[in-house]
């Protein structure tokens, strides 16, 4: 049976009356209620004709029903397609078509109208959703679908260099490996602990529901549905110290709040147990400040959509060990290989490089994806001889600490979200008056990086930053659009006509 669904059934039997899901301060569901609602929805999804293996889209802001619908889908043997709530509806429709999904659950703030290509679109806050999630009398009486460890459970769409997302097939085994690895390499969890979902539940934050369900802990969705530092500090006082997953931008906001309100490590410890950060580079100065202001609350992880949350970890004790002679180097690293994986550095031919040499980061283990959905060519390029070629560049030291040097394919990470320049460039090239466009990332103290567009106008045309911004907002997610538009006479190119993005970055650095 579905290993993931069984986790919920187990907790509903072990501690049925204990609070499981909270919306702000208020209890939304006990473990028994959660299981009864998810089991009921699973049965109704089956009755509606959805068969095991079919895809169901979740296009929602952070919401307590996210967890109920997620486990309902797994109870029914369905594949969940989690979609970033920041995406433009047109982008979501492309994912729906590629995933061949017939159903989607949405919240009206992110999907104000019907999405094309669906058989059924359910507003998670509607009476229709109430009926779908109506609890059954006995959750155990609803059979859990037979799904093996190698069946896909999570179809995560991550942008690619072609500008079109790729569907990463994450299996039951991948997710269980990730969940159990949390205990080995990230943090211990007890049933008295609580995780808060401030970062998007469609990404790593939502996946961390798995280890916390394994432990029978509590799950807290902020009433705001997002990142409000004052709200999060208050929720920690209400529920007990919280654990959370956060991009470095979120960490910075929490640290700024603590500093501005005179909250030191002792006060931070009353609100936060563990803050796991990842998804983008954390500058050494920023983590040093975080440790000074909030104390040893932090653990860093490095992973990818293709090996979710599992590649390396920089443990709490490594971050706090200021007496170590290489402490600064370790702060600048992403830690050591997590328990179920091996890490190596390879050259362009895939041959392992010696300690200290820079090359591509390769990962192997039970967390690595099964492959890309309906894309065998991309799968063959990414997984070779059992190793995932991450596209990231780094080096290992003699103690096994991995330091990332750069990211391949010009990926921009802004606020923890991946942005691929070509996707933005393709939109800009459809704007009136644009002849050429090149997009790069520029360093930013708050966001890590921001998107900057260099645009060459067509003869006689006069595109403006305002017109370009309006065009981008009509075509793509707000977070992907450039923060700056620079109208230039020409783009620097090599002899083959390829735009020299290094020169553009150097121009930004010198400006």
C-alpha positions in Angstrom: 0.0 0.0 0.0 1.0 3.7 -0.2 3.7 4.1 2.4 2.9 7.8 2.7 -0.8 7.3 3.3 -0.1 4.7 5.9 1.8 7.3 7.9 -1.4 9.2 8.5 -3.5 6.1 9.2 -0.9 5.0 11.8 -1.0 8.4 13.7 -4.8 8.4 13.6 -4.7 5.1 15.5 -1.9 6.0 17.9 -3.1 9.5 18.9 -6.5 10.1 17.4 -7.6 13.0 19.6 -4.3 14.9 19.6 -4.2 18.1 17.6 -2.5 17.7 14.3 -3.2 20.6 12.0 -3.6 24.2 13.2 -4.6 27.4 11.3 -2.9 30.1 13.3 -3.8 29.5 16.9 -6.9 27.5 16.2 -7.0 23.7 15.8 -8.1 22.7 12.4 -8.0 18.9 12.8 -6.9 16.1 15.1 -5.0 13.2 13.6 -8.3 11.2 13.5 -10.1 14.1 11.8 -7.3 14.5 9.3 -7.4 10.8 8.4 -11.2 10.7 8.3 -11.3 13.7 5.9 -8.4 12.5 3.7 -9.8 9.0 3.5 -13.3 10.3 2.7 -11.9 12.5 -0.1 -9.8 9.5 -1.4 -13.0 7.4 -1.7 -14.9 10.2 -3.5 -12.0 10.8 -5.9 -12.1 7.1 -6.8 -15.9 7.3 -7.2 -15.4 10.2 -9.6 -13.2 8.0 -11.8 -9.7 8.9 -10.8 -7.5 5.8 -10.9 -4.2 5.2 -9.2 -1.3 6.9 -11.0 -3.5 9.8 -12.3 -2.2 13.3 -11.7 -4.0 15.9 -9.5 -2.8 19.5 -9.4 -2.6 21.5 -6.1 -2.4 25.2 -7.1 -3.0 26.8 -3.7 -1.6 29.2 -1.2 -0.5 27.7 2.1 -3.7 26.4 3.6 -4.6 23.8 6.3 -6.5 21.9 3.6 -3.3 21.5 1.6 -2.3 18.7 3.9 -5.7 17.0 3.9 -5.8 17.1 0.1 -2.2 16.0 -0.3 -2.8 12.9 1.8 -6.2 12.2 0.2 -4.4 12.0 -3.1 -1.8 9.6 -1.8 -4.6 7.5 0.0 -6.2 7.2 -3.4 -2.9 6.3 -5.1 -2.8 9.5 -7.1 0.2 11.6 -8.1 0.3 15.1 -6.7 1.4 17.9 -8.9 2.3 20.8 -6.6 2.3 24.1 -8.3 4.0 27.3 -7.1 1.2 29.7 -6.0 3.2 32.6 -7.6 2.9 31.2 -11.1 0.8 32.9 -13.8 -2.3 30.9 -14.8 -0.9 30.5 -18.3 2.2 28.8 -16.9 -0.1 26.6 -14.7 -2.1 25.6 -17.8 1.0 24.4 -19.5 1.9 22.2 -16.5 -1.7 20.8 -16.4 -1.4 19.9 -20.1 2.0 18.3 -19.8 1.1 16.4 -16.7 -2.2 15.3 -18.3 -4.0 16.2 -15.2 -7.8 16.2 -15.1 -8.4 17.6 -11.6 -7.0 20.6 -9.8 -7.5 22.0 -6.3 -7.1 25.8 -6.1 -7.6 28.7 -3.8 -9.3 31.6 -5.5 -6.6 34.1 -4.7 -4.1 32.3 -6.9 -6.7 31.0 -9.5 -9.4 33.6 -9.7 -10.8 32.0 -12.9 -11.1 28.6 -14.6 -7.9 27.0 -15.8 -8.0 25.5 -19.2 -7.6 21.8 -19.8 -9.3 20.5 -16.6 -12.2 18.2 -16.2 -12.8 19.6 -12.7 -11.5 22.5 -10.7 -12.3 22.6 -7.0 -12.0 25.7 -4.8 -10.5 24.4 -1.6 -12.5 26.9 0.4 -15.9 26.1 -1.2 -18.9 24.0 -0.2 -17.8 21.6 -2.9 -14.5 21.0 -1.1 -16.4 20.7 2.2 -18.4 17.8 0.7 -15.4 16.2 -0.8 -13.5 16.3 2.5 -16.5 15.2 4.7 -15.1 12.7 7.2 -15.9 9.1 7.0 -16.9 7.2 10.1 -13.9 4.9 10.0 -10.8 5.9 8.0 -9.4 2.4 8.2 -12.4 1.1 6.3 -11.3 3.0 3.2 -8.6 0.9 1.5 -5.3 2.6 0.8 -4.3 2.2 -2.8 -1.7 -0.3 -3.6 1.3 1.7 -4.6 4.9 0.4 -4.5 8.0 2.2 -3.4 9.0 3.0 -7.0 5.6 4.5 -8.0 5.6 8.2 -8.5 3.9 10.2 -5.7 5.1 13.8 -6.4 5.5 15.3 -9.9 7.4 18.5 -9.3 7.9 20.9 -12.2 11.2 22.7 -12.2 12.2 25.2 -14.9 14.8 24.1 -17.4 17.2 25.9 -19.7 14.8 25.5 -22.6 12.4 27.8 -20.8 9.8 25.0 -20.4 9.5 23.3 -17.0 10.4 19.6 -16.6 8.3 17.3 -14.5 10.5 15.6 -11.9 9.1 12.2 -11.0 9.6 11.7 -7.2 8.6 8.3 -5.9 7.2 7.0 -2.6 10.7 5.7 -1.9 12.3 9.1 -2.6 9.9 10.8 -0.2 10.3 8.2 2.5 14.0 8.4 2.2 13.8 12.2 2.5 11.5 11.9 5.5 13.7 9.5 7.5 16.9 11.3 6.5 15.5 14.4 8.4 16.0 12.5 11.7 19.5 11.4 10.8 21.0 14.6 9.4 18.7 17.6 10.2 17.0 17.3 13.5 15.3 15.1 16.1 11.5 15.4 16.2 9.1 14.4 18.9 5.3 14.4 19.0 5.5 17.6 21.2 7.2 19.5 18.3 5.5 21.7 15.7 6.4 22.7 12.2 5.2 26.0 10.7 4.6 26.4 7.0 5.6 29.9 6.0 7.5 29.1 2.9 5.5 27.6 0.0 4.0 24.2 0.8 4.4 23.3 -2.9 8.1 23.1 -2.3 10.5 21.9 0.4 8.5 23.3 3.3 5.5 21.1 2.4 7.7 18.0 2.0 8.9 18.4 5.6 5.3 17.5 6.6 6.5 13.9 6.1 9.0 13.6 8.9 6.8 15.5 11.2 3.9 13.2 10.5 6.2 10.2 11.1 6.9 11.7 14.6 3.3 12.6 15.2 4.2 16.2 15.6 1.9 19.2 15.0 1.5 21.2 11.7 0.9 24.9 11.8 -0.2 27.0 8.9 0.0 30.8 9.6 -3.3 32.6 9.3 -1.6 35.0 6.9 -0.5 32.0 4.8 3.0 33.4 4.4 5.9 35.1 6.0 5.1 37.6 8.7 7.9 37.6 11.2 5.8 39.1 14.0 3.2 36.4 13.4 5.7 33.6 13.4 7.4 34.7 16.6 3.9 34.9 18.2 2.9 31.4 16.9 6.1 30.0 18.5 5.0 31.4 21.8 1.5 30.0 21.4 2.5 26.5 20.2 5.9 26.1 21.6 9.2 26.5 19.7 8.6 25.9 16.0 10.6 24.3 13.3 10.5 25.6 9.7 12.1 25.5 6.3 13.1 28.9 5.0 15.0 30.4 2.1 17.8 32.8 3.2 15.5 35.8 2.5 13.1 34.5 5.1 15.9 33.9 7.5 17.0 37.5 7.0 13.5 38.8 7.7 13.3 36.8 10.9 16.7 38.0 12.1 15.9 41.6 11.2 12.7 41.4 13.2 14.5 39.9 16.2 17.2 42.6 16.1 14.7 45.5 15.6 12.7 44.3 18.6 15.6 43.5 20.9 15.0 39.8 20.9 18.2 37.8 21.6 19.0 34.1 21.5 16.9 33.3 24.7 13.8 35.0 23.3 14.3 33.4 19.9 14.6 30.0 21.5 11.1 30.4 22.9 9.7 30.8 19.4 11.9 28.7 17.3 13.5 25.3 17.8 15.0 24.7 14.3 15.2 26.8 11.2 16.4 24.8 8.2 17.6 27.0 5.4 18.4 26.3 1.8 17.2 26.8 -1.8 19.7 29.6 -2.4 23.2 30.7 -1.2 23.5 32.1 2.3 26.3 34.6 2.6 28.7 33.9 5.5 28.1 37.4 7.0 24.4 36.7 7.0 24.6 33.4 8.8 27.1 34.8 11.3 24.6 37.6 12.1 21.8 35.1 12.3 23.7 33.0 14.9 24.6 36.1 16.9 21.1 37.4 17.0 19.0 34.2 17.3 21.5 31.6 18.6 22.1 28.0 17.4 18.7 27.5 15.8 20.0 26.8 12.3 20.7 23.9 9.9 21.6 24.2 6.3 20.5 21.7 3.6 21.4 21.5 -0.1 19.3 19.5 -2.5 17.4 19.9 -5.8 14.0 19.1 -7.1 15.7 16.0 -8.5 16.9 14.9 -5.1 14.5 16.7 -2.8 16.0 18.2 0.4 18.7 15.5 0.3 22.2 16.0 -0.9 24.3 17.7 1.9 23.6 19.2 5.3 25.5 21.6 7.5 24.6 20.6 11.0 23.7 22.8 13.9 26.9 21.9 15.7 29.1 22.6 12.7 27.5 26.1 12.4 28.0 26.8 16.1 31.6 25.4 16.3 33.4 28.8 16.1 36.5 27.4 17.6 37.2 25.1 14.6 40.2 26.3 12.6 38.2 26.1 9.4 34.9 27.5 10.8 34.7 30.3 8.2 35.2 27.8 5.3 32.6 25.5 6.8 30.1 28.4 7.1 30.6 29.1 3.4 30.0 25.4 2.5 26.7 23.5 2.3 27.9 20.7 4.6 28.6 17.0 4.1 26.7 14.3 2.3 23.5 13.3 4.0 23.2 9.7 5.2 21.5 8.0 2.2 23.6 9.6 -0.6 27.0 9.8 -2.0 28.5 13.0 -3.3 31.4 13.3 -5.8 32.9 16.0 -8.0 33.4 15.1 -11.6 35.0 16.6 -14.8 33.2 17.1 -18.1 33.4 13.3 -18.8 32.0 12.3 -15.5 35.4 11.2 -14.1 35.9 11.8 -10.3 38.1 14.6 -9.4 40.6 14.8 -6.5 39.8 16.6 -3.2 39.9 20.4 -3.7 39.4 20.4 -7.5 36.3 22.2 -8.9 33.8 20.3 -11.1 30.2 19.3 -11.4 28.4 18.0 -8.3 27.1 14.5 -8.7 24.7 12.8 -6.3 23.7 9.1 -5.9 21.2 7.4 -3.6 17.6 6.6 -2.8 16.5 10.2 -2.8 17.3 10.7 -6.5 14.4 11.0 -8.8 13.1 8.3 -11.1 13.5 10.6 -14.1 11.7 13.4 -15.9 8.1 13.0 -16.9 7.7 12.0 -20.5 11.2 13.2 -21.3 13.6 10.3 -21.6 16.3 12.4 -23.4 16.5 14.8 -20.4 16.5 11.8 -18.0 19.4 10.2 -19.8 21.4 13.4 -19.7 20.7 14.0 -16.0 21.2 10.4 -14.7 24.2 8.5 -15.9 25.5 5.3 -14.4 23.2 5.9 -11.4 24.6 9.4 -10.7 22.5 12.6 -10.9 24.5 15.3 -12.7 23.2 18.3 -10.8 24.6 21.0 -13.1 26.0 22.7 -10.0 29.7 23.4 -9.7 31.7 22.9 -6.5 34.5 21.2 -4.7 34.9 18.9 -1.7 37.5 19.4 1.1 39.4 16.6 2.8 36.6 16.4 5.5 33.9 15.9 3.0 32.4 19.5 3.1 31.0 20.6 -0.2 31.4 24.2 -1.3 29.4 25.4 -4.3 31.3 27.7 -6.6 28.7 28.5 -9.2 25.5 27.4 -10.8 25.5 26.2 -14.4 23.1 27.2 -17.1 22.8 30.8 -15.7 20.2 29.9 -13.1 19.0 32.8 -11.0 17.8 32.1 -7.5 15.8 35.0 -6.1 14.2 34.7 -2.7 14.6 30.9 -2.9 12.8 30.7 -6.2 14.5 29.4 -9.3 14.3 31.7 -12.3 15.8 30.7 -15.7 16.9 33.6 -17.9 15.8 32.1 -21.2 12.2 31.8 -20.0 12.2 35.6 -19.2 14.0 36.4 -22.4 11.4 34.6 -24.5 8.7 36.7 -23.0 10.7 39.9 -23.5 11.3 39.1 -27.2 7.5 39.1 -27.7 7.2 42.6 -26.4 6.5 45.4 -28.9 9.7 47.1 -30.1 12.2 44.6 -28.7 14.9 43.2 -31.0 17.1 41.4 -28.5 17.1 40.6 -24.8 19.5 39.0 -22.4 18.7 38.4 -18.7 21.2 37.9 -15.9 21.2 37.9 -12.1 22.6 40.7 -10.0 23.6 40.3 -6.4 21.0 41.7 -3.9 21.3 41.9 -0.1 17.7 41.1 0.5 16.8 38.6 -2.3 20.2 37.0 -2.9 19.8 37.8 -6.6 17.4 39.9 -8.7 16.6 39.6 -12.4 18.1 42.3 -14.6 17.1 42.5 -18.3 19.3 44.1 -21.1 17.1 45.0 -24.0 18.0 46.2 -27.5 15.2 48.1 -29.3 14.0 47.6 -32.8 14.9 50.4 -35.2 12.7 53.4 -34.5 11.1 51.8 -31.5 11.2 53.1 -28.0 10.3 50.5 -25.4 10.3 51.8 -21.9 10.9 50.0 -18.6 7.2 50.6 -17.7 5.9 49.0 -21.0 8.3 46.1 -20.7 7.2 45.5 -17.1 3.6 45.6 -18.0 4.2 43.0 -20.8 6.0 40.7 -18.5 3.3 40.9 -15.8 0.7 39.9 -18.4 2.7 36.8 -19.5 4.5 35.4 -16.5 4.6 35.1 -12.7 5.4 38.4 -10.9 8.4 37.0 -9.1 10.1 36.1 -12.4 9.9 39.5 -14.0 13.0 41.7 -14.1 13.5 44.2 -11.3 15.6 46.4 -13.7 15.4 47.0 -17.4 18.4 48.5 -19.2 17.9 49.7 -22.8 21.2 49.2 -24.6 22.4 49.8 -28.2 23.9 46.2 -28.5 24.6 43.1 -26.6 28.2 41.8 -26.2 28.7 38.7 -28.3 31.5 36.3 -29.2 32.5 35.2 -32.7 29.7 32.7 -32.8 27.0 35.3 -32.0 26.5 34.0 -28.4 25.7 36.7 -25.9 28.5 37.1 -23.4 26.6 37.1 -20.1 29.8 37.3 -18.1 30.4 40.8 -19.7 26.8 41.8 -18.7 27.4 40.7 -15.1 30.7 42.5 -15.0 28.9 45.7 -16.2 26.4 45.4 -13.4 29.1 44.7 -10.8 30.9 47.9 -12.0 27.9 50.1 -12.0 
